């Protein structure tokens, strides 16, 4: 149970960090085009201006859940690999 909680915490932190980095990358690289795309590797949120007063936005829930599952899987694999390496070194 302790390992599940650690993996969940690390997965949440990694997902938030990756999402933040994807937002900042888009905002810092596009000064003329006011669009926002969040998500890596799959884009799960998009926001863009059609005209000066009309904002379009949308969520892709499928991509969001795929991103969450992929992040959790990668974090779990890394966590278990590091844990196994520590176990091998200590024996």
C-alpha atoms as one frame of an Amber mdcrd trajectory, in Angstrom:
protein
   0.000   0.000   0.000   2.890   2.318   0.826   4.370   1.868  -2.655   1.003
   2.524  -4.316   0.708   5.830  -2.442   4.252   6.818  -3.435   3.659   5.924
  -7.075   0.363   7.855  -7.042   2.042  10.918  -5.551   4.941  10.821  -8.004
   2.525  10.289 -10.906   0.415  13.275  -9.862   3.510  15.460  -9.488   4.890
  14.343 -12.860   1.552  14.901 -14.620   1.191  18.402 -13.168   4.782  19.273
 -14.078   4.440  17.990 -17.646   1.151  19.869 -18.105   2.672  23.076 -16.724
   5.691  22.738 -18.996   3.458  22.209 -22.042   1.488  25.364 -21.173   4.619
  27.445 -20.648   6.204  26.186 -23.863   3.166  27.256 -25.874   2.805  30.612
 -24.124   6.468  31.536 -24.413   6.895  30.451 -28.018   3.798  32.067 -29.560
   3.524  35.753 -28.882   1.400  36.620 -31.930  -0.969  33.647 -31.870  -3.132
  33.587 -28.727  -3.693  29.835 -28.608  -3.301  27.477 -25.706  -2.721  23.752
 -26.034  -2.199  21.582 -22.973  -1.037  18.005 -22.908   1.919  15.779 -23.673
   2.156  13.453 -25.545  -1.525  13.918 -26.458  -3.202  17.321 -26.448  -6.220
  17.273 -24.129  -7.170  20.968 -23.901  -7.277  23.636 -26.617  -8.195  27.291
 -26.410  -7.991  29.840 -29.216  -9.480  33.148 -30.289 -11.594  33.203 -33.440
 -12.099  36.963 -33.309 -11.368  39.680 -30.783 -14.454  38.752 -28.749 -15.008
  35.066 -29.521 -13.057  32.434 -27.588 -13.254  28.751 -28.505 -12.065  26.046
 -26.149 -12.502  22.346 -25.675 -11.457  19.280 -23.725 -10.617  15.893 -25.142
 -11.320  13.611 -22.175 -10.016  10.523 -23.942  -6.601  12.144 -24.481  -6.623
  13.390 -20.875  -7.147   9.899 -19.471  -4.579   8.427 -21.857  -2.042  11.030
 -20.682  -2.825  10.238 -17.035  -2.454   6.485 -17.576   0.760   6.880 -19.594
   2.284   9.135 -16.949   1.323   6.721 -14.167   2.723   3.750 -16.100   6.038
   5.459 -16.831   6.400   6.634 -13.230   5.544   3.156 -11.904   8.096   1.509
 -14.190  10.810   3.971 -13.175   9.914   3.639  -9.491   9.986  -0.161  -9.587
  13.234  -0.167 -11.587  14.952   2.160  -9.089  13.586   0.144  -6.174  14.904
  -3.088  -7.703  18.319  -1.502  -8.343  18.535  -0.387  -4.705  17.591  -3.888
  -3.595  20.284  -5.439  -5.830  22.961  -3.026  -4.589  22.169  -3.653  -0.924
  22.439  -7.457  -1.244
